């Protein structure tokens, strides 16, 4: 159904990952927005720095982000750090592989429906979870994070992981998060610890180990050894056995691509809700989840699953405005990022801090 153009000026920021992933949906969303708004300025940033500059220079235009959960989280975090979030109404057209957070917030996942919500929808105020390092949570917080799935030789995940951010420069959020990351020669960031991807590079790569030629193999008479193929070790069969064993070990070492980390084990954490201890260090926990409300109630829901020993342990649930987790070094998954390790972190609800355009009700 045709509608009259909105009088608002829009700043449409198209995330580069969305352009690579689904260019057709990006084009459809851009056409719908351009036809339905009085004025539309389109920005095509090439990276996080240009993304941040475009958002900071929006002026009086209403920002519209075309991208996945990572782009949405990045935009909200930037506006929050600029202390401009409460005075801004954000719009998003979800495009990409990870759209779970946007969907949970009520944003349509179809390009046309989401673009129409940008033009014809209504502003809705949502709660925001902010931690003591100025990090934000839109959808859910989990401890421990789900185990990672390594990439294959072409750089693809072994399974669809909506939280895959380990090739992004802003994978870690917060000043202490950088302590848990390492960077290899190609610039890939990956975390240390129980949920990191460890292992050596496979043979044959830039840093691979070349297999030594087997002196017992035929066809080596013309090799670079210049010993006529007999070799100094021809009378030492035990040396050939050792060489074969070493070659087998070298070629069978698990590489970073094939190392699959096991699931995280239980943790001993003290969890306090509004200053009251919900569970203490003497009770190991398997999982913790913290979810902000979607009704701007200013409350979060906390669920703790104690370690089950024999009989199944019932989960502990509580609601509050602040959540403090402390204990041994732990990592946590906040929306599309994994942060840590930290020993203590406090999250506080900011009631109605996020203004998002959603379909009218």
C-alpha positions as CSV (number, residue, x, y, z in Angstrom):
1,X,0.0,0.0,0.0
2,X,1.4,3.3,-1.0
3,X,2.0,5.9,1.7
4,X,3.0,9.6,1.7
5,X,6.7,10.2,2.2
6,X,7.8,10.9,5.7
7,X,9.0,14.4,6.4
8,X,12.1,13.2,8.3
9,X,15.6,13.3,6.8
10,X,17.3,9.9,7.0
11,X,20.9,8.9,7.2
12,X,21.2,5.4,5.9
13,X,24.4,3.7,6.9
14,X,25.0,0.4,5.1
15,X,27.3,-1.9,6.9
16,X,30.0,-3.4,4.6
17,X,29.3,-7.0,5.8
18,X,25.6,-6.6,4.7
19,X,26.8,-5.5,1.3
20,X,28.9,-8.6,0.9
21,X,26.4,-11.0,2.4
22,X,23.1,-10.0,0.7
23,X,23.5,-7.1,-1.8
24,X,20.0,-7.7,-3.2
25,X,18.3,-7.1,0.2
26,X,20.4,-4.0,0.7
27,X,19.3,-2.6,-2.7
28,X,15.6,-3.3,-2.0
29,X,15.8,-1.6,1.5
30,X,17.6,1.4,0.0
31,X,15.0,1.8,-2.7
32,X,12.1,1.6,-0.3
33,X,13.7,4.1,2.1
34,X,14.7,6.5,-0.7
35,X,11.1,6.4,-2.2
36,X,9.4,6.8,1.2
37,X,11.5,9.6,2.8
38,X,11.7,13.3,2.0
39,X,15.4,13.2,2.1
40,X,17.8,10.3,2.3
41,X,21.6,10.4,2.6
42,X,23.3,7.0,2.0
43,X,26.7,6.2,3.5
44,X,28.8,3.2,2.6
45,X,31.5,2.9,5.2
46,X,34.4,0.5,4.6
47,X,35.1,-0.2,8.2
48,X,34.3,0.6,11.9
49,X,36.1,3.9,11.8
50,X,34.1,5.2,8.9
51,X,31.0,3.8,10.4
52,X,31.6,5.7,13.6
53,X,32.4,9.0,11.7
54,X,29.2,8.7,9.6
55,X,27.1,8.2,12.7
56,X,28.8,11.1,14.6
57,X,28.1,13.5,11.7
58,X,24.4,12.6,11.3
59,X,23.3,16.1,12.3
60,X,19.5,16.2,12.5
61,X,19.0,13.1,10.3
62,X,17.6,10.0,11.9
63,X,20.1,7.2,11.6
64,X,19.1,4.0,9.8
65,X,21.5,1.0,10.0
66,X,21.3,-1.6,7.3
67,X,23.2,-4.6,8.7
68,X,23.2,-7.5,11.1
69,X,23.2,-7.7,14.9
70,X,26.9,-6.7,15.0
71,X,26.1,-3.5,13.1
72,X,23.1,-2.7,15.4
73,X,25.2,-3.3,18.5
74,X,28.0,-1.2,17.2
75,X,25.6,1.7,16.5
76,X,24.0,1.6,19.9
77,X,27.4,1.4,21.6
78,X,28.7,4.4,19.7
79,X,25.6,6.5,20.5
80,X,25.8,5.4,24.1
81,X,29.5,6.5,24.4
82,X,28.7,9.8,22.7
83,X,26.0,10.2,25.4
84,X,23.5,10.8,22.5
85,X,21.4,7.6,22.8
86,X,18.5,9.0,24.9
87,X,18.1,11.9,22.5
88,X,18.2,9.7,19.3
89,X,15.8,7.3,17.7
90,X,17.5,4.5,15.9
91,X,16.2,2.4,13.0
92,X,17.5,-0.8,11.7
93,X,16.9,-3.0,8.6
94,X,18.3,-6.4,9.5
95,X,20.5,-7.8,6.7
96,X,23.1,-10.6,7.2
97,X,23.5,-13.9,8.8
98,X,23.0,-13.0,12.5
99,X,19.6,-11.4,13.1
100,X,18.6,-12.9,16.4
101,X,19.0,-9.8,18.5
102,X,17.1,-7.6,16.1
103,X,14.3,-10.1,15.9
104,X,14.1,-10.4,19.7
105,X,13.7,-6.6,19.9
106,X,10.7,-6.8,17.6
107,X,12.3,-5.7,14.3
108,X,11.0,-7.4,11.2
109,X,13.7,-9.5,9.5
110,X,12.4,-9.0,6.0
111,X,14.0,-6.1,4.1
112,X,10.7,-4.6,2.8
113,X,8.8,-5.0,6.1
114,X,11.8,-3.6,8.1
115,X,12.1,-0.6,5.7
116,X,8.4,0.1,6.0
117,X,8.7,0.0,9.8
118,X,11.5,2.7,9.5
119,X,9.1,4.9,7.6
120,X,5.7,4.1,9.1
121,X,6.6,2.6,12.5
122,X,6.4,4.1,16.0
123,X,9.2,4.9,18.4
124,X,9.5,2.4,21.3
125,X,11.7,2.9,24.3
126,X,13.6,-0.2,25.4
127,X,15.8,-1.0,28.4
128,X,19.5,-1.2,28.0
129,X,22.0,-3.1,30.1
130,X,25.2,-1.2,30.8
131,X,28.3,-2.6,32.6
132,X,30.9,-0.8,34.6
133,X,33.3,-0.7,31.7
134,X,30.6,1.2,29.6
135,X,29.8,-1.9,27.5
136,X,26.2,-2.5,26.5
137,X,23.8,-5.5,26.2
138,X,20.7,-5.4,24.0
139,X,19.5,-8.9,23.9
140,X,21.0,-11.3,26.4
141,X,24.1,-11.9,28.5
142,X,25.4,-15.4,29.0
143,X,28.1,-17.0,31.2
144,X,29.9,-19.0,30.0
145,X,29.7,-18.2,26.3
146,X,28.9,-21.0,23.8
147,X,32.0,-22.8,22.6
148,X,33.6,-21.6,19.4
149,X,33.5,-23.4,16.0
150,X,36.7,-23.1,14.0
151,X,36.9,-22.0,10.4
152,X,37.6,-24.3,7.5
153,X,40.3,-23.7,4.9
154,X,38.0,-21.2,3.1
155,X,37.4,-19.2,6.2
156,X,33.8,-20.4,6.8
157,X,32.5,-21.7,10.1
158,X,31.8,-25.3,10.5
159,X,28.3,-24.4,11.6
160,X,26.2,-21.3,11.5
161,X,27.3,-19.2,14.5
162,X,25.4,-16.0,14.9
163,X,28.1,-14.7,17.3
164,X,31.0,-15.1,15.0
165,X,33.1,-11.9,15.5
166,X,36.6,-13.2,15.8
167,X,37.7,-11.5,12.5
168,X,36.4,-8.1,13.5
169,X,38.6,-5.3,15.1
170,X,35.9,-4.6,17.6
171,X,35.4,-8.1,18.7
172,X,36.1,-7.3,22.3
173,X,34.2,-4.6,24.1
174,X,35.7,-2.8,27.1
175,X,39.2,-1.7,28.2
176,X,40.1,-5.0,29.9
177,X,38.9,-7.3,27.1
178,X,42.0,-6.9,25.1
179,X,44.0,-8.8,27.7
180,X,42.3,-12.0,26.5
181,X,43.1,-11.8,22.9
182,X,46.0,-12.7,20.7
183,X,46.8,-11.7,17.2
184,X,48.6,-13.9,14.7
185,X,50.5,-12.8,11.6
186,X,47.3,-12.5,9.5
187,X,45.6,-10.2,12.0
188,X,43.1,-12.7,13.3
189,X,42.1,-12.1,16.9
190,X,41.2,-15.1,19.0
191,X,40.8,-15.4,22.7
192,X,43.0,-17.3,25.1
193,X,41.6,-19.5,27.8
194,X,39.0,-22.3,28.0
195,X,37.1,-21.1,25.0
196,X,40.0,-20.1,22.7
197,X,41.1,-21.8,19.6
198,X,44.6,-23.2,20.2
199,X,46.9,-25.3,18.1
200,X,49.8,-24.9,15.7
201,X,49.6,-24.1,12.0
202,X,49.3,-27.0,9.7
203,X,52.2,-28.2,7.5
204,X,52.7,-26.7,4.1
205,X,51.7,-23.2,5.1
206,X,53.8,-20.1,5.4
207,X,55.0,-21.3,8.8
208,X,54.5,-25.0,8.1
209,X,57.1,-27.7,8.6
210,X,58.4,-29.3,5.5
211,X,58.6,-33.1,5.6
212,X,62.2,-34.3,5.4
213,X,62.7,-36.7,2.5
214,X,62.8,-40.4,3.5
215,X,66.1,-41.8,2.5
216,X,64.5,-45.3,2.1
217,X,62.0,-44.1,-0.5
218,X,62.8,-44.8,-4.1
219,X,63.4,-42.0,-6.5
220,X,65.7,-40.1,-4.1
221,X,68.9,-41.0,-6.0
222,X,68.9,-37.7,-7.7
223,X,68.0,-35.7,-4.6
224,X,69.9,-32.7,-3.4
225,X,71.7,-34.8,-0.8
226,X,74.3,-35.8,-3.4
227,X,74.9,-39.2,-1.7
228,X,73.6,-41.3,-4.5
229,X,70.4,-42.2,-2.6
230,X,72.2,-44.4,-0.1
231,X,72.5,-41.7,2.6
232,X,74.7,-41.7,5.7
233,X,71.9,-43.4,7.6
234,X,71.4,-46.3,5.2
235,X,72.9,-48.7,7.7
236,X,70.9,-47.3,10.6
237,X,67.3,-48.6,10.2
238,X,66.4,-47.2,13.6
239,X,67.1,-43.7,12.3
240,X,64.6,-44.2,9.4
241,X,62.0,-45.3,12.0
242,X,62.6,-42.2,14.0
243,X,62.3,-40.0,10.9
244,X,59.0,-41.7,9.9
245,X,57.6,-41.2,13.4
246,X,58.6,-37.5,13.5
247,X,57.1,-37.0,10.0
248,X,53.8,-38.6,11.2
249,X,53.7,-36.4,14.3
250,X,54.4,-33.3,12.3
251,X,51.7,-33.9,9.7
252,X,49.1,-35.0,12.2
253,X,49.4,-32.1,14.6
254,X,46.1,-30.4,15.0
255,X,46.1,-27.0,13.3
256,X,44.2,-23.9,14.4
257,X,41.5,-24.8,11.9
258,X,40.9,-28.3,13.1
259,X,41.2,-27.7,16.9
260,X,37.6,-27.9,18.2
261,X,37.4,-26.6,21.8
262,X,35.3,-28.7,24.2
263,X,32.4,-27.2,26.1
264,X,33.2,-24.9,29.0
265,X,33.2,-26.5,32.4
266,X,31.3,-25.3,35.5
267,X,32.4,-22.1,37.2
268,X,32.4,-20.9,40.7
269,X,30.9,-17.5,40.8
270,X,29.2,-15.2,43.3
271,X,26.1,-13.6,41.7
272,X,24.4,-10.7,43.5
273,X,21.2,-9.1,42.4
274,X,20.5,-5.7,43.9
275,X,23.1,-6.4,46.5
276,X,21.6,-9.7,47.6
277,X,23.6,-12.9,47.0
278,X,21.7,-15.3,44.7
279,X,24.5,-17.9,44.6
280,X,27.9,-18.0,46.2
281,X,31.3,-19.5,45.4
282,X,30.6,-22.8,47.2
283,X,28.1,-23.8,44.5
284,X,29.4,-24.4,41.0
285,X,27.2,-23.2,38.2
286,X,26.8,-24.5,34.7
287,X,25.2,-21.4,33.1
288,X,24.1,-17.9,33.9
289,X,21.8,-15.7,31.7
290,X,20.7,-12.1,32.2
291,X,18.0,-10.7,29.9
292,X,16.7,-7.1,29.9
293,X,13.0,-6.6,29.7
294,X,11.3,-5.6,26.5
295,X,8.7,-3.5,28.2
296,X,10.9,-0.7,29.6
297,X,10.3,-2.0,33.1
298,X,13.8,-1.2,34.3
299,X,14.2,-4.8,35.5
300,X,16.3,-7.7,34.2
301,X,15.7,-11.4,34.6
302,X,18.5,-13.5,35.9
303,X,18.6,-17.3,35.6
304,X,21.3,-19.4,37.2
305,X,21.7,-23.1,36.6
306,X,23.6,-24.8,39.4
307,X,25.8,-27.8,38.6
308,X,23.7,-30.9,38.8
309,X,25.1,-33.6,41.0
310,X,22.9,-36.7,40.8
311,X,19.4,-35.2,41.1
312,X,18.6,-32.4,38.7
313,X,19.1,-29.0,40.3
314,X,16.3,-26.5,39.7
315,X,17.4,-23.2,38.2
316,X,17.4,-20.1,40.4
317,X,15.6,-17.1,39.0
318,X,15.4,-13.5,40.2
319,X,14.6,-10.0,38.9
320,X,16.5,-6.8,39.7
321,X,18.1,-3.6,38.5
322,X,21.8,-4.5,39.0
323,X,23.7,-7.7,38.6
324,X,27.2,-8.3,39.9
325,X,29.2,-11.4,39.0
326,X,32.6,-12.1,40.6
327,X,34.9,-15.0,41.0
328,X,37.7,-16.6,39.1
329,X,38.5,-15.2,35.6
330,X,35.4,-15.7,33.4
331,X,34.3,-14.7,29.9
332,X,30.8,-13.6,29.0
333,X,28.8,-13.3,25.8
334,X,27.0,-10.1,25.4
335,X,24.9,-10.0,22.2
336,X,27.3,-10.5,19.3
337,X,30.6,-10.3,21.3
338,X,32.6,-12.3,23.8
339,X,34.5,-10.2,26.4
340,X,36.8,-11.0,29.3
341,X,38.4,-12.5,31.1
342,X,37.4,-10.5,34.1
343,X,37.1,-11.2,37.8
344,X,34.2,-8.9,38.6
345,X,31.6,-7.1,36.5
346,X,28.4,-5.2,37.3
347,X,25.6,-4.6,34.9
348,X,22.9,-1.9,35.6
349,X,19.6,-1.4,33.8
350,X,19.1,1.9,32.0
351,X,15.3,2.2,31.8
352,X,14.0,3.2,28.4
353,X,17.5,4.2,27.3
354,X,17.1,2.9,23.7
355,X,14.7,4.4,21.3
356,X,14.0,2.1,18.4
357,X,11.5,2.4,15.5
358,X,9.3,-0.7,15.4
359,X,6.1,-1.6,13.5
360,X,3.1,0.4,14.8
361,X,0.8,-1.5,17.1
